[in-house]
Amino acid sequence: MQIRISWPGGQTTATLGETRTSRALVGALPITSTARTWGQEVYFATPVPAALEADARQVVQPGTVAFWTEGDALALPYGPTPISHGEECRLASPCNVLGRLDGDPEVLATVRDGDSVRVERVGG
């Protein structure tokens, strides 16, 4: 499953694995939300409620597409957050891992807090 994430300053695509949360997210697309930034992470609310999955993680690689169940939000880290140790991507709490961005995650640095963000399925 591939999705496109776009905002006024750019866009990226991501490939999602087959998980309960990724299927629920794709089923709710397209969605529009408001971006929030937290260190080098972009996150935004979705209309999808999800439970924490068994393989949820708090420390992930840059470019991971994660789902923060406590906020029903997509979390897109591209570098350290305020609670990171060193250069790691440490999310606020354990999140479901949905997939990875297809390109350079640094493109997320162009997202500004308050930007409108749209997520849609690629290829219908």
C-alpha positions in Angstrom: 0.0 0.0 0.0 1.4 3.4 -1.0 0.2 6.8 0.3 1.1 10.4 -0.6 1.5 13.0 2.1 1.4 16.6 0.9 1.6 20.0 2.5 2.1 23.6 1.1 5.9 23.2 1.0 6.2 19.7 -0.5 5.1 16.1 -0.6 6.4 12.6 -0.1 5.2 9.1 -0.6 5.4 6.1 1.8 5.0 2.4 1.5 2.9 0.8 4.2 3.1 -2.8 5.4 0.0 -5.0 6.0 -1.0 -4.2 9.6 -4.3 -3.8 11.3 -3.6 -0.1 11.8 -2.3 0.6 8.2 -5.4 -1.1 6.7 -7.7 1.1 8.9 -5.7 4.2 7.9 -5.9 3.5 4.2 -9.6 2.8 4.6 -10.1 6.3 5.9 -8.3 8.1 3.2 -8.2 10.7 1.9 -7.8 12.8 5.1 -6.8 16.4 5.7 -5.3 17.4 9.0 -3.1 20.1 10.7 0.6 19.4 11.1 2.3 19.7 14.4 6.1 19.6 14.9 8.0 18.2 17.8 11.7 18.5 17.3 12.4 16.7 14.0 9.1 14.9 13.9 5.9 15.9 12.1 2.6 14.5 13.5 -1.0 15.1 12.8 -4.4 13.7 14.0 -6.4 11.2 11.9 -10.0 10.0 12.3 -8.6 6.5 12.9 -8.7 5.0 16.4 -6.2 2.1 16.9 -4.9 -0.1 19.7 -1.2 -0.5 20.4 0.1 -3.5 18.4 2.5 -6.1 19.7 5.5 -4.8 17.8 5.0 -1.1 18.7 8.3 0.8 19.3 9.4 4.1 20.7 12.8 4.4 19.1 12.6 4.1 15.3 14.7 5.0 12.2 14.3 8.3 10.4 11.6 8.0 7.8 9.5 5.5 9.7 5.8 5.9 9.3 4.4 5.4 12.8 0.9 5.7 14.4 0.7 7.3 17.8 -2.3 5.5 19.4 -2.6 7.9 22.3 -3.4 10.7 19.9 -4.9 8.8 16.9 -2.1 10.5 14.9 0.5 9.7 12.3 4.0 10.4 13.5 6.7 11.0 10.9 10.2 11.3 12.6 13.1 12.5 10.5 15.6 13.2 13.3 15.9 13.7 17.1 12.9 14.8 19.2 13.1 16.7 22.5 13.3 13.3 24.4 15.9 11.6 22.1 19.2 10.3 23.4 21.8 11.6 20.9 20.7 11.4 17.2 18.0 8.7 17.6 14.3 9.2 16.7 12.5 8.7 20.0 8.7 9.1 19.8 6.6 10.4 22.7 5.6 6.8 23.6 5.5 3.4 21.8 3.8 3.7 18.4 2.6 1.2 15.8 5.1 0.9 12.9 3.2 1.2 9.6 6.0 1.5 7.0 8.6 3.9 5.6 8.8 7.0 3.6 10.0 6.2 0.0 12.4 9.2 -0.3 14.7 11.3 1.8 12.9 11.9 5.2 14.6 15.3 5.4 11.9 16.6 3.1 9.7 16.7 6.3 11.9 19.7 7.5 9.8 21.9 5.1 6.6 21.1 7.1 5.6 24.0 9.3 3.6 23.8 12.5 0.0 24.5 11.5 0.4 23.5 7.8 -2.5 21.8 6.2 -1.6 18.1 5.5 -3.4 15.8 3.1 -2.9 12.0 3.0 -4.3 10.0 0.1 -3.8 6.6 -1.4 -1.5 6.4 -4.5 -3.0 4.6 -7.4 -6.6 4.7 -6.2 
